[in-house]
Amino acid sequence: MTLALNATIDAKYKIDRLEPAFWWAGMENSELQIMAYGPNISDLRPSIDYPGVSIERSTLVESPNYLFLYLNIDKSVKPGTFDITFNRKGKKVLSYTYELKARKEGSAARQGYDASDVMCLITPDRFANGNPDNDNVAGMTEQSNRADLNGRHGGDLDGIINNLDYLDDMGYTALWLNPVMENNMTSTSYHGYAITDFYETDARYGSNEDYLRLSEKAEERGIKLIIDMILNHCGSEHWWMEDLPCNDWLNFQDGWQPTTHVRETNMDPYASDYDKKMHSDGWFVETMPDLNQRNPLLADYLIYNTIWWVEYANLGGIRMDTYPYPDKEFMSEWTRRVMKEYPNFNIVGEEWSTNPSIVSYWQKGKINHDGYISYMPGIFDFPLQEALIKGLNEDDSHWGQGLIKLYGTLANDHLYADPMQLVTFPDNHDMSRFYTQINEDFDLFKMGMAYLTVTRGIPQIYYGTEILMTNPNSDSHGEIRGDFPGGWEGDEINAFTGEGLSADQKEAQALLKKLFNWRKSNTAIHNGELKHFAPAKQSGIYTLFRYNDDSIVMLVMNKNSEAKNLSLSNFKNEVLGDATEAINVMTDKTINLKQDELSIDARSFLLLEIKK
């Protein structure tokens, strides 16, 4: 953060960084950690003279260039500015003018994303280049090279802001951006997961003010902004790597060790301490030093940084990267502190496991065998993602294959404290595109999109899914995270306007637009009960209902190569009751439910809405 109000009285001392550079009056937690960094700042003793603000303690560390201050800020304190004075032997040698800002009205009660939302995941570098002037920035190591799959392509925050109308029109109500914090790394920095400054937006995307502007412009359209955070590691070129505060700021600080990725050690009742350490403390790669969250100063630094971003950018949610890799007791405390500050907020963690017993371990409300308590509302539903791909691709004529995989995965929902909070998805930035995974079968695509729209949870769609983006040549991340056509001047195809799209791409785009905008107002999808009927052996048909006091939604998927007649008797007995007609959501035509059977077209879905 820029230090605008830093007065040096003795030239021997200065403040190079003070984080966070400002805070807010009236926060739930009255404590605030401030990290001051500058040459030999540990020689100085801080003081504050401002009603309602006091210094609880200051903490010295191994490096003489750091000083950690803990302030007590009374809840009744007025917004305003005050000087943090740094003294040596009773003489004032340095001061910093600190600001307590007024909070936005209703900030503490902000509503995070929920099951009424559809979340769009965007890799900012690959979506749209709204400001070519920031493609190359002085002082940033890696320069733009759109010809390099793993290079910087120039997408930025202005590109997203300029296309908010498109995202809104598609029916998205929440945006999750891959990390936009500074990644001033030598190469492959576009993905954002090697942070070099936790308080600064990468200048090739824009500024902190641009990020706030995106949040404000999105809010005007009813779209929430979700930040992607990483607490497990930083980038090897992070500014503090040249002068680490403590001897235990990093795990394996004397020499990196790779993580084993054995995430099961977190809940394995037989796991050895060695295996736990090698998973949690090991590094992903040598360019991503593993942070030691057991260090209480670093733990607080990360927690206050999180709250700072939520408050500053008026965020509607957090996506937490690599959730099972940091110290798990710290992750419990992190989620507790954030959710205490914002009780209606939402957080989703990444636990890349297809075993629901592992995924469910991390959710708030889960009673775990080892007594571990989590405060995280949601988790990504990797088990259902795998089931969706297998359910669509496999031959249903073989018992145990095909659509029964979807049924069986939902049957495991008893393991979760709240399955409605799971974030569902067909793909993401780390795996092959959905259309590639289903072998570019357009009929299966349509069934999959309908299923994700209706089933329990909060759907997340990766940018470009609506136009059938693929990665036909490889499963490399650079190809998976391809440029969205039309995001760059001179693109021959423009998905924002439809120019140059194929007939299938236009149909896919229209399908998702129809589904997501319909979903916005359907409360049975948002908070209704779920009931599904197991696919009969070799039937290739799966039926799922969502319902509440207002309406019933019925989805039937037919993977067969011919139309099928579906008996309504069981559905009438358990869900439909005396309903006599329904509306086909895709065609707006009325369907007669007095008949005994429904006809389902070959390799298609039927989506009905029945008003009570």
Secondary structure, 3 states (H helix, E strand, C coil): CCCCCEEECCCCCCCCEEECCCEECCCCCCEEEEEEECCCHHHCEEEECECCEEEEEEECCCCCCEEEEEEEECCCCCCEEEEEEEEECCEEEEEEEEEEECCCCCCCCCCCCCCCCCEEEECHHHCCCCCHHHCCCCCCCCCECCCCCCCECCCCHHHHHHCHHHHHHHCCCEEEECCCEECCCCCCCCCCCCCCEEEEECCCCCCHHHHHHHHHHHHHCCCEEEEEECCCECCCCCHHHHCCCCCCCECCCCCCCECCCCHHHHCCCCCCHHHHHHHHCCECCCCCCEECCCCHHHHHHHHHHHHHHHHHHCCCEEEECCCCCCCHHHHHHHHHHHHHHCCCCCEEECCCCCCHHHHHHHECCCCCCCCCCCCECEEECHHHHHHHHHHHHCCCCCCCCCCHHHHHHHHHHHHCCCHHHCEECCCCCCCCCHHHHCCCCHHHHHHHHHHHHHCCCEEEEECCHHHCCCCCCCCCHHHHCCCCCCCCCCCCCECCCCECCCHHHHHHHHHHHHHHHHHHCCHHHHHCEEEEECCCCCCCEEEEEEECCCEEEEEEEECCCCCEEEECHHHHHHHHCCCCEEEECCCCCEEECCCCEEEECCCEEEEEEEEC
